[in-house]
Structures are given as structure tokens and as C-alpha cells.
Amino acid sequence: MASSPAVSVPIIDSHIHLYPQSEVETHQWYAEDSPLAKQHSIHEYQTATGAPGNLQGFVFIEVDRKNDNAKDWTFPLQEIAWLRRIVTGQPKEGEGHTAEDGRDCLGIVPWAPVVLGAAELEKYLAAAEKEAGPETWAKVKGFRYLLQDKPNGTALSDDFIEGLKLLGRKKFVFDLGVDQHRRGRVQLEEAVEMIDRAHDGVDEEDKVVFILNHLCKPDLTIVNVQTDPSYIAWRTAMFTLSKCDRTYMKLSGCFSEMPESFRARPAEEILSAILPWLAVVIAAFGPERIMFGSDWPVCTLGVGDEAWKKWRRVVEMTCHMAGLGPDAQTRLWAETAREAYKLGSRPVYKVVDLTRDASIEEEN
């Protein structure tokens, strides 16, 4: 496969997870022998990315802290306290960030008990705001409540729908985590119905914005996409979801859905294997509603320390094969995330085609 021409555009990583070593055991997924059961903080992230000059920052996504079926908010609020130390420049010794690193955190998407309904969600939001403090709360752009591991029908309960409507009224987005690979097409069908019901009868300005994580986790082990029912169901759902109001897609999370033996292959081979899925997403949503995300450090599982750079390379080649020019690439790499999460105005950044000009001009 021919290499793509290098185009330098601003990058916002719309999906990363961070946590200190001291709090790793508070996560629902924790296992002592897990490769993720160690500190993954800003310094580790900077090492993983190589800190390229055009990486403007990241959006933090909650890391699934223990919550006793949404009834115990101790550890989710502890996560917000950790983020407050990052944003306000008050690190504890050994937590992997300095007082200056908070500027890289452009947005925060904590956990929220949406499943409990509007009244309980209001109480949680008040507690979260108090824990965050004004400076950190200003960076809270939305919330996530993972559905990928919840019983069928969870997202369609009246309480859940009312919780989503409350987020919309308060101008927060909802990050949607579903898993077609392991849970089947019902997760996609319920996602469509959930979005329709959450928007039904709601004024346009109060409709909650949905940001779909990880292509909705399709099964990337499929070989014959022309006839496989799972692929066909996923493709149909992507075009249906793309017609929903105020809905965006993250280009992220693909390594986790590949065969483990395939993740270590070169980026060019990975692109060839998953192109049928990437092509559908680009055709359905277009770069104006797709955002780059790395899913770091989850992306390192079975891939290694170079995972962030490898995924960046896959996305670069995808942009080239889709014929996206500098403006469209700027949308996909940064501006879609900035719009969807309301991250504020961007710094001045000149898009440069490195095949013509080896320099990068950057201000701010």
C-alpha cells in the first residue's frame, strides 16, 4: 500500500483514560495481573504519543470506577477529585503530572448515574460540581454511563431517557459506549431507539448530543463482509445512526476488536483489514461528524508502547484513501471534537502539506 502524503493538522485526542497508581484498584475492571493495572497518567501519555507539536490536548473519558450499580458514588467522585488536581496544578507526589500539565486537558467526561433518572442524577451533578470546583467543572463537557456491559433494555427505561433529557437541558453531551462485537445487534437497535426517545418532543437547543464511542465496537475478526450477518447489521445501524440528530462518531477503539494476533502487524496491514468498516463510517458520518480518538491506554493491549503512534498512522492513511483535503482532515483530527464537546476557540494553527513545505507554523 502506498504511503500517504504527510499533512500536518492540529490534533485533539477525544478519548483517553488517566489514573494514578494509588487508585487503580478502584476500577471495576481491575485485576492484579492486568497490563492496565498500573499508573497511566499524563507523563505516561506524553511518552506514548511522543508529544508531537500539533497535539493540542485531550478529552478525558471516565475509566469505569466501582459504583455498586450506580448507588455508591464514592469512587466516581474520587476520580473527579483526581482530575481537579490535574486541572488546578496541584499534583500529589508520584501521580505522573506537573502543575503545568492541566492545560493539556481540554475536556472531561466523568461517569454519571443516568440510569437512576433525573432526580437522582440532579443530586449527583450537584455533588460532582462541588467536588470539581469552578475551574475543573468548567471543563466538564458531558458524562458517560457504559451500556456495553448492562442488561438489555437498560437504555430504554423511562428513568434512563429522562436522565438523558436532563443532560440535554443542561447542555452536557452523552458519550455512548455499546458493544456489538460481544453483545450483538440488540445493542445497536436499542441505541437507535434510545436516541429517538431522548430527542422526542424536545426543543432543538435542548436535545442531548450523543458521541458514539469506538465505531460501536464492531467485530473486526470477520473475513467475508459481503455476507456476514453481523457486519451487515452493523453497516445498516451506522447509516441509521448517522441520520440521528446531534450525533457524532469517534474513530477509535479498533485495536480491541481485532484478533489478538493481528494487532502487532504493521499499520498498513491493519488498515487493509479494517477498511470495510472505516469506509462505512466515513461514508455515513463524513469528517464533519467524525473525531479522532486513541482510546489510550486500552489501545496498548496486544499492541505495545507504540500503539498511539500506530493508530495515528492508520487514521492518516484512512484520510488519504478517502481523499480528504486539509480542511476535512482538520475537522476529523480536531475541529469535530472541538465542536461536539464545546472546547472553545482553537489556537492559530497553519495547516501545512509537508510534501511541499517541511516547516510547521504554530502560534499560541
C-alpha positions as CSV (number, residue, x, y, z in Angstrom):
1,M,0.0,0.0,0.0
2,A,1.4,3.4,-1.0
3,S,2.3,5.7,1.9
4,S,0.1,8.8,2.3
5,P,1.4,12.3,1.8
6,A,2.1,14.0,5.2
7,V,-0.3,16.7,6.1
8,S,0.3,18.4,9.4
9,V,-3.0,19.3,11.1
10,P,-3.9,20.1,14.7
11,I,-4.8,17.0,16.7
12,I,-7.2,16.7,19.6
13,D,-7.3,13.2,21.1
14,S,-11.0,12.9,22.0
15,H,-10.8,9.7,24.1
16,I,-8.1,8.9,26.7
17,H,-8.2,7.4,30.2
18,L,-6.0,8.5,33.0
19,Y,-5.5,7.3,36.6
20,P,-2.8,7.2,39.3
21,Q,-1.2,4.0,40.7
22,S,-2.8,4.7,44.1
23,E,-6.3,4.5,42.7
24,V,-6.0,1.7,40.2
25,E,-7.8,-0.8,42.4
26,T,-11.0,1.3,42.5
27,H,-11.9,0.4,38.9
28,Q,-14.5,-2.3,38.1
29,W,-12.1,-3.9,35.5
30,Y,-9.2,-4.2,38.0
31,A,-7.3,-7.4,38.1
32,E,-3.9,-7.7,39.7
33,D,-2.4,-9.4,36.6
34,S,-3.9,-6.9,34.1
35,P,-1.4,-4.9,32.0
36,L,-3.6,-1.9,32.7
37,A,-3.3,-2.2,36.4
38,K,-0.5,0.3,36.8
39,Q,-0.3,4.1,36.6
40,H,-1.4,5.7,33.3
41,S,-1.1,9.4,33.9
42,I,-0.2,12.4,31.8
43,H,3.6,11.7,31.8
44,E,3.0,8.2,30.5
45,Y,0.6,9.6,27.9
46,Q,3.2,12.1,26.7
47,T,5.7,9.3,26.4
48,A,3.3,7.2,24.4
49,T,2.4,10.0,21.9
50,G,5.9,11.4,21.6
51,A,4.3,14.8,22.5
52,P,4.1,16.0,18.8
53,G,3.9,19.7,18.4
54,N,0.4,19.6,16.8
55,L,-1.2,17.6,19.6
56,Q,-3.3,20.4,21.2
57,G,-4.7,18.3,24.1
58,F,-7.1,15.6,25.0
59,V,-10.6,14.8,26.3
60,F,-10.6,12.6,29.4
61,I,-13.2,9.9,29.5
62,E,-14.2,8.2,32.7
63,V,-12.5,4.9,33.5
64,D,-15.4,2.8,34.9
65,R,-14.9,3.2,38.7
66,K,-16.7,0.9,41.1
67,N,-20.2,2.3,41.9
68,D,-22.4,-0.6,43.2
69,N,-24.9,-0.4,40.3
70,A,-24.8,3.4,40.4
71,K,-25.7,3.6,44.1
72,D,-22.3,4.3,45.5
73,W,-20.7,7.5,44.1
74,T,-17.5,7.4,46.3
75,F,-15.0,6.3,43.6
76,P,-16.5,8.2,40.7
77,L,-16.3,11.4,42.8
78,Q,-12.7,10.4,43.7
79,E,-12.0,10.3,40.0
80,I,-13.2,13.9,39.7
81,A,-11.0,14.9,42.7
82,W,-8.0,13.4,40.8
83,L,-8.9,15.4,37.7
84,R,-9.2,18.5,39.9
85,R,-5.6,18.0,41.0
86,I,-4.6,17.8,37.3
87,V,-6.6,20.9,36.1
88,T,-5.7,23.1,39.0
89,G,-2.0,22.1,39.0
90,Q,-1.9,20.5,42.5
91,P,-0.4,17.1,41.9
92,K,0.4,14.7,44.7
93,E,3.9,13.2,44.6
94,G,4.2,10.3,42.2
95,E,0.9,10.9,40.4
96,G,2.6,11.4,37.0
97,H,1.8,15.0,36.2
98,T,3.2,18.5,36.9
99,A,1.4,21.7,37.8
100,E,1.6,22.8,34.1
101,D,0.1,19.7,32.6
102,G,-3.5,20.7,33.3
103,R,-3.6,22.9,30.2
104,D,-3.5,19.7,28.0
105,C,-6.8,18.6,29.5
106,L,-9.3,20.3,27.2
107,G,-12.4,18.5,28.3
108,I,-13.7,16.0,30.9
109,V,-16.4,13.3,30.6
110,P,-16.9,11.8,34.0
111,W,-19.3,8.9,35.0
112,A,-22.9,9.7,35.9
113,P,-25.8,7.6,37.2
114,V,-28.0,8.3,34.2
115,V,-29.8,5.0,34.9
116,L,-31.3,6.3,38.1
117,G,-33.4,9.0,36.5
118,A,-33.5,12.8,36.5
119,A,-34.0,13.4,40.2
120,E,-31.0,11.3,41.4
121,L,-28.9,12.5,38.5
122,E,-29.5,16.1,39.7
123,K,-28.2,15.1,43.1
124,Y,-25.1,13.5,41.6
125,L,-24.4,16.5,39.4
126,A,-24.5,18.8,42.4
127,A,-22.1,16.5,44.3
128,A,-19.8,16.3,41.2
129,E,-19.7,20.1,40.8
130,K,-18.8,20.6,44.4
131,E,-16.0,18.0,44.2
132,A,-14.7,19.6,41.0
133,G,-14.7,23.2,41.9
134,P,-15.3,26.0,39.4
135,E,-12.1,25.7,37.3
136,T,-12.4,22.0,36.8
137,W,-16.2,22.0,36.4
138,A,-15.8,24.4,33.5
139,K,-14.0,21.6,31.7
140,V,-16.8,19.0,32.3
141,K,-18.4,18.7,28.9
142,G,-20.6,15.7,29.3
143,F,-21.0,12.3,31.0
144,R,-20.8,8.6,30.3
145,Y,-22.6,5.6,31.7
146,L,-21.4,2.5,29.9
147,L,-24.1,0.4,28.4
148,Q,-21.8,-2.3,26.8
149,D,-22.0,-4.5,30.0
150,K,-25.5,-3.7,31.1
151,P,-28.7,-5.8,30.7
152,N,-30.6,-5.4,27.5
153,G,-33.2,-2.7,27.9
154,T,-31.2,-0.6,30.3
155,A,-31.0,2.4,27.9
156,L,-34.8,2.2,27.1
157,S,-36.1,2.6,30.7
158,D,-38.1,5.7,31.4
159,D,-35.5,6.8,34.0
160,F,-32.6,6.5,31.6
161,I,-34.4,8.5,28.9
162,E,-35.4,11.2,31.5
163,G,-31.7,11.3,32.6
164,L,-30.6,11.9,29.1
165,K,-33.1,14.7,28.6
166,L,-31.8,16.3,31.8
167,L,-28.3,16.3,30.4
168,G,-29.5,17.9,27.2
169,R,-31.3,20.7,29.1
170,K,-28.0,21.3,31.0
171,K,-26.0,21.3,27.7
172,F,-24.0,18.3,28.5
173,V,-23.2,15.6,25.9
174,F,-23.6,11.9,26.5
175,D,-20.8,9.5,25.5
176,L,-22.4,6.3,24.3
177,G,-20.5,3.0,24.9
178,V,-22.1,0.0,23.3
179,D,-20.6,-3.3,22.1
180,Q,-22.0,-5.0,19.0
181,H,-19.0,-7.4,18.9
182,R,-19.8,-9.1,22.2
183,R,-23.5,-8.3,22.8
184,G,-24.9,-8.5,19.3
185,R,-27.2,-6.3,17.2
186,V,-29.6,-5.6,20.1
187,Q,-27.1,-3.0,21.4
188,L,-27.3,-1.1,18.1
189,E,-31.1,-1.4,17.8
190,E,-31.5,-0.1,21.4
191,A,-29.1,2.8,20.7
192,V,-31.2,4.0,17.8
193,E,-34.4,3.8,19.8
194,M,-32.7,5.5,22.8
195,I,-31.6,8.4,20.7
196,D,-35.0,8.8,19.1
197,R,-36.8,8.8,22.5
198,A,-34.3,11.1,24.2
199,H,-34.9,13.7,21.4
200,D,-38.7,13.1,21.1
201,G,-40.6,16.3,21.9
202,V,-37.5,18.2,22.9
203,D,-36.7,21.6,21.6
204,E,-33.7,21.6,19.2
205,E,-31.4,23.5,21.6
206,D,-32.2,21.1,24.5
207,K,-31.6,17.9,22.6
208,V,-28.7,16.0,24.2
209,V,-25.7,15.5,21.9
210,F,-24.6,11.8,21.5
211,I,-21.0,10.9,20.9
212,L,-20.7,7.3,19.8
213,N,-17.5,5.5,21.1
214,H,-15.3,3.2,19.1
215,L,-17.5,2.7,16.0
216,C,-19.9,0.9,18.4
217,K,-17.3,-1.9,18.7
218,P,-17.9,-4.0,15.6
219,D,-16.5,-7.5,15.2
220,L,-13.3,-6.8,13.3
221,T,-12.5,-10.6,13.1
222,I,-15.0,-11.1,10.2
223,V,-13.4,-12.2,7.0
224,N,-16.3,-12.1,4.5
225,V,-18.1,-8.8,5.0
226,Q,-20.3,-9.3,1.9
227,T,-22.4,-12.0,3.5
228,D,-21.7,-11.9,7.3
229,P,-25.0,-11.0,9.1
230,S,-23.1,-9.2,11.9
231,Y,-21.3,-6.9,9.5
232,I,-24.5,-6.2,7.6
233,A,-26.3,-5.4,10.8
234,W,-23.5,-3.1,11.9
235,R,-23.4,-1.3,8.5
236,T,-27.1,-0.8,8.5
237,A,-27.0,0.6,12.0
238,M,-24.2,3.1,11.1
239,F,-26.3,4.6,8.3
240,T,-29.3,4.7,10.6
241,L,-27.4,6.3,13.5
242,S,-25.8,8.9,11.1
243,K,-29.3,10.2,10.3
244,C,-30.0,10.9,14.0
245,D,-29.9,14.5,15.2
246,R,-26.9,15.8,17.1
247,T,-24.9,12.5,16.8
248,Y,-21.1,12.1,16.3
249,M,-18.8,9.2,15.9
250,K,-15.3,8.5,17.4
251,L,-12.7,6.9,15.1
252,S,-11.2,4.9,18.0
253,G,-11.1,1.6,19.8
254,C,-10.5,-0.7,16.8
255,F,-7.4,-2.5,18.2
256,S,-9.5,-4.1,20.9
257,E,-11.9,-5.6,18.4
258,M,-9.2,-7.2,16.2
259,P,-7.8,-10.7,16.5
260,E,-5.0,-10.6,19.1
261,S,-2.5,-12.0,16.6
262,F,-3.3,-9.2,14.2
263,R,-2.7,-6.2,16.4
264,A,1.1,-6.4,16.2
265,R,1.1,-6.2,12.4
266,P,2.2,-3.0,10.5
267,A,-0.3,-0.2,10.3
268,E,-0.7,-0.7,6.5
269,E,-1.9,-4.3,7.0
270,I,-4.3,-3.3,9.8
271,L,-5.8,-0.6,7.5
272,S,-6.3,-3.1,4.7
273,A,-8.1,-5.5,7.1
274,I,-10.5,-2.9,8.7
275,L,-11.1,-0.7,5.6
276,P,-14.6,-2.1,5.1
277,W,-15.6,-0.7,8.5
278,L,-13.7,2.6,8.2
279,A,-15.2,3.2,4.7
280,V,-18.7,2.8,6.0
281,V,-18.2,5.2,8.9
282,I,-16.7,7.9,6.7
283,A,-19.5,7.5,4.1
284,A,-22.2,7.6,6.8
285,F,-21.0,10.4,9.0
286,G,-18.5,12.3,7.0
287,P,-15.4,14.1,8.5
288,E,-17.6,16.8,9.9
289,R,-19.1,14.3,12.4
290,I,-16.1,12.0,13.0
291,M,-13.4,12.7,15.6
292,F,-10.1,11.1,16.2
293,G,-9.6,9.2,19.5
294,S,-6.8,6.9,20.6
295,D,-8.5,5.0,23.5
296,W,-5.2,5.2,25.3
297,P,-4.1,3.1,27.3
298,V,-6.6,0.5,26.3
299,C,-5.2,0.6,22.8
300,T,-1.9,-0.7,24.0
301,L,-3.3,-4.2,24.9
302,G,-1.7,-6.6,22.5
303,V,-0.1,-3.7,20.6
304,G,2.5,-2.3,23.0
305,D,4.0,1.1,23.7
306,E,3.8,2.2,20.0
307,A,0.0,1.8,19.9
308,W,-0.9,5.5,19.9
309,K,1.5,6.2,17.0
310,K,0.3,3.2,15.1
311,W,-3.3,4.2,15.4
312,R,-2.4,7.7,14.3
313,R,-0.8,6.2,11.2
314,V,-3.8,4.1,10.4
315,V,-6.0,7.2,10.6
316,E,-3.6,9.2,8.5
317,M,-3.7,6.6,5.7
318,T,-7.5,6.4,6.0
319,C,-7.7,10.1,5.4
320,H,-5.5,9.7,2.3
321,M,-7.5,6.8,0.9
322,A,-10.8,8.8,1.4
323,G,-9.4,11.7,-0.5
324,L,-9.8,14.1,2.4
325,G,-8.2,17.5,1.9
326,P,-6.6,19.6,4.6
327,D,-9.9,21.2,5.7
328,A,-11.7,17.9,6.0
329,Q,-8.7,16.4,7.9
330,T,-8.7,19.3,10.3
331,R,-12.3,18.5,11.0
332,L,-11.6,14.9,11.7
333,W,-8.5,15.3,13.7
334,A,-9.5,18.3,15.9
335,E,-12.5,20.5,14.9
336,T,-15.3,17.9,15.2
337,A,-14.2,17.2,18.8
338,R,-14.0,20.9,19.5
339,E,-17.5,21.5,18.2
340,A,-19.1,18.4,19.8
341,Y,-17.6,19.0,23.2
342,K,-17.7,22.8,23.0
343,L,-14.0,23.0,23.8
344,G,-13.7,26.7,22.9
345,S,-11.9,28.6,20.2
346,R,-8.8,27.0,18.8
347,P,-5.3,28.5,18.8
348,V,-3.9,29.7,15.5
349,Y,-2.5,26.8,13.6
350,K,-1.5,26.8,10.0
351,V,-2.2,23.6,8.1
352,V,0.9,22.5,6.2
353,D,1.2,19.9,3.5
354,L,4.7,18.5,4.3
355,T,5.1,17.3,0.8
356,R,5.5,20.9,-0.3
357,D,6.8,22.6,2.8
358,A,8.7,20.9,5.6
359,S,8.0,23.7,8.1
360,I,5.2,23.8,10.6
361,E,4.0,27.2,11.7
362,E,2.3,27.4,15.1
363,E,1.3,30.1,17.5
364,N,-0.1,30.1,21.0
